Amino acid sequence: MAAPLLLIAAGGTGGHMFPAQALAETMLARGWRVKLSTDARGARYAGGFPNAVAVEQVASATFARGGALAKAVTPFRIAGGVASAAAQMLKDRPTVVAGFGGYPSIPALAAATLLRLPRLIHEQNAIPGKVNQLFATRVDAFACGIWPTRLPEGVEGLQIGNPVRAAVLERAGAPYIPPGPYPVSIVAIGGSQGARIISDVVPAALASLPPEVRDRLRVAHQARGEDGARVAAAYEAAGILAEVEPFFTDIPRRLSEAQLVISRSGASSVADISVIGRPSILIPFAAAAGDHQTANARGLVDAGAAALVPESRATPEEIAGLVAAVLDNPQGAMQMAIAAMRQGIPDAAERLADLVETVAARAAAKKN
């Protein structure tokens, strides 16, 4: 008898793919088979998934991008993707379909709805995205990564937390070394695709610190490809030792070794910072739907683990003051690290895996 199959439907950013990857790792460990349904763009972000996870590409699209012609063909691309996903499901019927949001998840969730397969959604953010809102009343369970979540009317959410990858769990609660008269590590990240404002303000902020502080800094800065050269040049001009890359594959290690993190407040970034337990300065993406990144940051900020800086106030002077406040106060930095760790839910992947198995068991019971 074949092992039960979980089909994961997820979009093409780290915010969707990292928790999906964490669930895949957990379900494989429980003896399930796992497949990932995404589009060509999403497949480019699937490199971290275990090799045992088969990637099924289906066509999808969004009305939010492209010109009039692209928008006109969007329904047809989605319909084609739904048909393709349904055909694949009929060949190898999933036990459960789990959606993580993003428009690439539409075909699999729609096909699972048409075929009446057991299905659930995991929403990473405090305010659900459009796709998850669309399917919220059409699934058997709605899991929430950040609590409370602003749920559509009539939908009951389950507080699960945001699953983190095995590489993050390995560093969970790693001992924090507060800043002192020795090399100090700062990690500046803007999500899986970088963030221009972090590249605009962080190098200038760190360059304005006193020379004796700058000399100790070791910076890992994730910048978009088009920003990399100027960011690296800014650090070099300031005499700051920095690694500037478009993407770091070893972020969990770097977070665990950092004295301070400067980051967007995407759900996965918040989860990683919390589970490992590090002080942070969070700059929410101002254009995020419903300002959900500000809502994502609220738990860490209210706990005293992070400082929140709206984009409108994110100047080099503001960031420099906050960096100095952390680096000049080792005891306070330690308290921030402890407060962050207390916000973490390191077993979120196990909780979500339990929910997958509960949904499967309920479906099986209905058949009998």
C-alpha positions as CSV (number, residue, x, y, z in Angstrom):
1,M,0.0,0.0,0.0
2,A,1.4,3.4,-1.0
3,A,2.2,5.9,1.7
4,P,-0.3,8.8,2.1
5,L,0.4,11.8,-0.1
6,L,0.5,15.4,0.9
7,L,0.3,17.9,-2.0
8,I,1.6,21.3,-1.0
9,A,0.5,24.3,-3.1
10,A,2.7,27.3,-2.6
11,G,3.7,30.6,-4.3
12,G,7.1,31.8,-5.4
13,T,8.5,33.8,-2.5
14,G,10.4,32.7,0.6
15,G,7.4,33.8,2.7
16,H,5.3,31.1,1.2
17,M,8.0,28.5,0.4
18,F,10.0,28.4,3.6
19,P,7.0,27.2,5.9
20,A,5.9,24.9,3.1
21,Q,9.4,23.4,3.0
22,A,9.3,23.0,6.8
23,L,6.0,21.1,6.6
24,A,7.4,18.9,3.7
25,E,10.4,18.0,5.9
26,T,8.2,17.1,8.8
27,M,5.7,15.0,6.8
28,L,8.5,13.1,5.1
29,A,9.9,12.2,8.5
30,R,6.4,10.9,9.4
31,G,6.5,8.5,6.4
32,W,4.3,10.5,4.0
33,R,5.0,11.2,0.4
34,V,5.1,14.9,-0.5
35,K,4.7,16.8,-3.7
36,L,4.9,20.5,-4.4
37,S,2.5,22.2,-6.8
38,T,3.7,25.6,-8.1
39,D,4.3,27.5,-11.3
40,A,7.6,28.1,-13.2
41,R,8.4,31.1,-11.0
42,G,7.7,29.2,-7.8
43,A,9.8,26.3,-8.9
44,R,12.9,28.6,-8.9
45,Y,12.4,29.0,-5.2
46,A,12.0,25.3,-4.5
47,G,15.7,24.4,-4.3
48,G,15.7,24.0,-0.5
49,F,13.0,21.3,-0.5
50,P,14.2,17.8,0.1
51,N,15.0,15.8,-3.0
52,A,12.2,13.4,-2.1
53,V,9.7,16.1,-2.9
54,A,8.5,15.9,-6.5
55,V,7.8,19.3,-8.0
56,E,4.8,19.6,-10.3
57,Q,4.6,22.7,-12.4
58,V,1.2,24.1,-13.4
59,A,0.4,27.3,-15.2
60,S,-1.0,30.2,-13.1
61,A,-1.2,33.9,-13.3
62,T,-2.4,37.0,-11.5
63,F,-4.4,40.0,-12.5
64,A,-2.0,42.2,-10.5
65,R,0.8,42.1,-13.1
66,G,1.3,42.9,-16.7
67,G,-0.6,44.9,-19.2
68,A,-4.1,44.6,-20.7
69,L,-3.2,41.6,-22.8
70,A,-1.6,39.7,-19.9
71,K,-4.7,40.4,-17.8
72,A,-7.0,39.2,-20.6
73,V,-5.3,35.8,-20.8
74,T,-5.0,35.4,-17.0
75,P,-8.4,33.5,-16.6
76,F,-7.4,31.1,-19.4
77,R,-3.9,30.4,-17.9
78,I,-5.5,29.7,-14.5
79,A,-8.1,27.5,-16.1
80,G,-5.4,25.5,-17.9
81,G,-3.5,25.2,-14.6
82,V,-6.6,23.9,-12.8
83,A,-7.2,21.3,-15.5
84,S,-3.6,20.2,-15.4
85,A,-3.6,20.0,-11.6
86,A,-6.8,18.0,-11.6
87,A,-5.4,15.5,-14.1
88,Q,-2.3,15.0,-12.0
89,M,-4.5,14.5,-8.9
90,L,-6.6,11.9,-10.6
91,K,-3.4,10.0,-11.5
92,D,-2.0,10.1,-7.9
93,R,-4.8,11.1,-5.6
94,P,-3.5,13.3,-2.7
95,T,-4.6,12.4,0.8
96,V,-4.5,16.1,1.8
97,V,-3.9,19.3,-0.2
98,A,-2.3,22.1,1.8
99,G,-2.2,25.6,0.4
100,F,0.3,28.2,1.6
101,G,-0.9,31.2,-0.5
102,G,0.4,33.1,-3.5
103,Y,-1.2,32.9,-6.9
104,P,0.7,29.8,-7.9
105,S,-1.3,27.9,-5.3
106,I,-4.6,28.6,-7.1
107,P,-4.7,25.7,-9.5
108,A,-4.1,23.0,-6.9
109,L,-6.5,24.4,-4.4
110,A,-9.2,24.9,-7.1
111,A,-8.7,21.4,-8.4
112,A,-8.8,19.9,-4.9
113,T,-12.1,21.9,-4.3
114,L,-13.6,20.5,-7.5
115,L,-12.5,17.0,-6.7
116,R,-13.7,17.4,-3.1
117,L,-10.3,16.3,-1.7
118,P,-9.4,17.0,2.0
119,R,-7.7,20.4,2.1
120,L,-6.4,23.0,4.4
121,I,-4.7,26.4,4.3
122,H,-1.8,27.8,6.2
123,E,-1.7,31.6,6.3
124,Q,1.7,33.0,7.3
125,N,0.7,36.6,7.9
126,A,-1.5,38.4,10.4
127,I,-3.7,39.5,7.5
128,P,-4.5,36.8,4.9
129,G,-3.5,37.2,1.3
130,K,-6.1,37.4,-1.5
131,V,-5.7,33.7,-2.5
132,N,-6.1,32.4,1.0
133,Q,-9.1,34.7,1.6
134,L,-10.7,33.4,-1.6
135,F,-10.4,29.7,-0.5
136,A,-10.8,30.3,3.3
137,T,-14.4,29.1,3.4
138,R,-13.7,26.2,1.0
139,V,-11.2,24.3,3.1
140,D,-11.5,21.9,6.0
141,A,-9.1,23.8,8.3
142,F,-7.5,27.2,8.3
143,A,-4.1,27.4,10.2
144,C,-2.7,30.7,11.3
145,G,1.0,31.5,11.5
146,I,0.6,34.8,13.5
147,W,-2.0,35.2,16.2
148,P,-4.4,36.9,16.2
149,T,-5.1,36.7,12.4
150,R,-7.6,38.9,10.8
151,L,-9.9,36.2,9.4
152,P,-12.7,36.4,6.9
153,E,-16.2,36.4,8.4
154,G,-17.3,32.9,9.3
155,V,-13.8,31.3,9.3
156,E,-12.4,29.7,12.4
157,G,-8.6,29.9,12.6
158,L,-6.3,27.6,14.5
159,Q,-3.2,29.0,16.2
160,I,-0.4,27.0,14.8
161,G,2.6,29.3,14.3
162,N,4.8,29.6,11.3
163,P,6.8,26.5,10.6
164,V,10.6,27.0,10.2
165,R,13.0,24.9,8.2
166,A,15.2,22.2,9.8
167,A,18.2,24.5,9.4
168,V,16.5,27.1,11.6
169,L,15.4,24.5,14.2
170,E,19.0,23.4,14.5
171,R,19.9,26.9,15.7
172,A,16.7,27.4,17.9
173,G,17.6,29.1,21.1
174,A,21.3,29.3,20.2
175,P,23.2,31.1,23.0
176,Y,23.3,34.8,22.4
177,I,26.6,36.6,22.7
178,P,25.7,40.3,23.5
179,P,27.7,43.1,21.8
180,G,31.0,44.0,23.4
181,P,34.6,45.0,22.7
182,Y,35.1,42.3,20.0
183,P,33.8,41.7,16.5
184,V,30.0,42.4,16.3
185,S,27.9,40.7,13.6
186,I,24.9,42.5,12.0
187,V,22.6,40.7,9.5
188,A,20.6,43.0,7.1
189,I,18.0,41.1,5.1
190,G,15.0,42.1,3.1
191,G,13.2,38.8,2.5
192,S,14.0,36.3,-0.3
193,Q,14.0,39.1,-2.9
194,G,15.9,41.8,-1.0
195,A,14.7,45.2,-0.1
196,R,15.9,48.5,-1.7
197,I,15.2,50.6,1.4
198,I,17.5,48.5,3.5
199,S,20.2,48.9,0.9
200,D,19.5,52.6,0.8
201,V,19.7,53.4,4.5
202,V,21.6,50.6,6.4
203,P,25.1,51.2,4.9
204,A,24.8,54.9,5.5
205,A,23.5,54.3,9.1
206,L,26.4,52.0,10.0
207,A,28.9,54.4,8.3
208,S,27.8,57.2,10.7
209,L,28.7,55.2,13.8
210,P,31.8,56.1,15.7
211,P,35.1,54.7,14.2
212,E,35.7,52.4,17.2
213,V,32.3,50.8,16.6
214,R,32.6,50.6,12.8
215,D,36.0,48.8,13.1
216,R,34.3,46.0,15.0
217,L,31.4,45.4,12.6
218,R,31.0,42.4,10.5
219,V,28.0,42.8,8.2
220,A,26.1,40.3,6.1
221,H,23.8,42.3,3.8
222,Q,21.3,40.8,1.4
223,A,20.8,43.2,-1.5
224,R,19.1,43.0,-4.9
225,G,21.5,42.2,-7.8
226,E,21.2,45.7,-9.2
227,D,22.0,47.2,-5.7
228,G,24.9,45.0,-4.8
229,A,27.8,47.0,-6.2
230,R,26.8,50.3,-4.7
231,V,26.1,48.7,-1.3
232,A,29.4,46.9,-1.3
233,A,31.1,50.2,-2.3
234,A,29.4,52.1,0.5
235,Y,30.6,49.6,3.1
236,E,34.1,49.6,1.7
237,A,34.3,53.4,1.8
238,A,33.3,53.4,5.4
239,G,35.9,50.8,6.3
240,I,33.2,48.2,7.3
241,L,33.9,44.6,6.6
242,A,30.8,43.4,4.8
243,E,29.5,40.5,2.7
244,V,26.9,41.6,0.1
245,E,25.0,39.0,-1.8
246,P,21.6,38.8,-3.5
247,F,20.7,35.8,-1.4
248,F,22.3,33.9,1.5
249,T,21.7,30.2,1.6
250,D,23.0,30.0,5.2
251,I,20.8,32.6,6.9
252,P,20.0,30.4,9.9
253,R,23.7,30.2,10.8
254,R,24.2,33.9,10.2
255,L,21.2,34.8,12.4
256,S,22.5,32.6,15.2
257,E,25.9,34.3,15.1
258,A,24.4,37.8,14.9
259,Q,24.2,40.4,17.7
260,L,21.6,42.4,15.7
261,V,19.3,41.7,12.8
262,I,17.9,44.5,10.5
263,S,15.0,43.1,8.5
264,R,11.7,43.4,6.8
265,S,8.9,41.9,8.9
266,G,7.8,39.2,6.5
267,A,6.2,36.3,8.4
268,S,9.1,33.8,7.8
269,S,11.7,36.4,8.8
270,V,9.8,37.1,12.0
271,A,9.5,33.4,12.7
272,D,13.2,32.7,12.1
273,I,14.3,35.7,14.3
274,S,11.9,34.5,17.0
275,V,12.9,30.8,17.1
276,I,16.6,31.6,17.1
277,G,16.1,34.6,19.4
278,R,17.8,37.7,18.3
279,P,17.3,41.5,18.8
280,S,16.0,43.1,15.6
281,I,15.1,46.4,13.9
282,L,12.1,45.7,11.7
283,I,11.2,47.9,8.7
284,P,7.8,46.7,7.4
285,F,7.2,46.8,3.6
286,A,4.9,49.8,3.3
287,A,3.1,48.5,0.2
288,A,2.3,45.1,1.7
289,A,-1.4,44.3,1.3
290,G,-3.3,45.5,4.4
291,D,0.0,46.6,5.9
292,H,0.3,43.1,7.1
293,Q,4.1,43.3,7.7
294,T,3.4,45.9,10.5
295,A,0.9,43.5,12.0
296,N,3.5,40.7,11.7
297,A,6.0,42.7,13.7
298,R,3.6,43.6,16.5
299,G,4.3,40.5,18.7
300,L,8.1,41.1,18.8
301,V,7.7,44.8,19.2
302,D,5.2,44.5,22.1
303,A,7.4,41.9,23.8
304,G,10.4,44.4,23.7
305,A,12.3,42.2,21.3
306,A,12.3,44.5,18.3
307,A,12.2,48.1,17.3
308,L,9.7,49.0,14.5
309,V,10.6,51.6,12.0
310,P,8.0,52.5,9.3
311,E,9.4,53.2,5.9
312,S,8.5,56.8,6.1
313,R,10.8,57.2,9.1
314,A,13.5,54.8,7.9
315,T,16.4,57.3,7.6
316,P,20.1,56.6,8.2
317,E,19.9,58.8,11.3
318,E,16.9,56.8,12.7
319,I,18.5,53.4,12.0
320,A,21.9,54.5,13.4
321,G,20.3,55.6,16.6
322,L,18.6,52.3,17.1
323,V,21.7,50.3,16.2
324,A,23.7,52.3,18.7
325,A,21.0,51.7,21.4
326,V,21.5,48.0,21.0
327,L,25.2,47.8,20.6
328,D,25.9,50.2,23.5
329,N,23.6,48.2,25.9
330,P,24.7,44.6,26.1
331,Q,22.3,43.8,29.0
332,G,19.4,45.3,27.1
333,A,20.4,43.4,23.9
334,M,20.4,40.2,25.9
335,Q,16.9,40.9,27.2
336,M,15.7,41.6,23.7
337,A,17.2,38.2,22.6
338,I,15.4,36.4,25.4
339,A,12.1,38.2,24.6
340,A,12.4,37.3,21.0
341,M,12.9,33.6,21.8
342,R,9.9,33.6,24.0
343,Q,7.8,34.7,21.0
344,G,9.0,31.8,18.9
345,I,7.0,28.6,18.2
346,P,9.7,26.1,17.3
347,D,7.2,23.2,17.0
348,A,4.9,24.9,14.5
349,A,5.8,22.4,11.8
350,E,4.9,19.5,14.1
351,R,1.6,21.3,15.0
352,L,0.8,21.8,11.3
353,A,1.7,18.2,10.5
354,D,-0.7,17.1,13.3
355,L,-3.4,19.1,11.6
356,V,-2.7,17.5,8.2
357,E,-3.1,14.1,9.8
358,T,-6.3,15.2,11.6
359,V,-7.8,16.4,8.4
360,A,-6.9,13.1,6.7
361,A,-8.3,11.1,9.6
362,R,-11.6,13.0,9.5
363,A,-11.9,12.5,5.8
364,A,-11.3,8.8,6.1
365,A,-13.9,8.5,8.9
366,K,-16.5,10.1,6.7
367,K,-15.9,7.5,4.0
368,N,-16.4,4.6,6.5
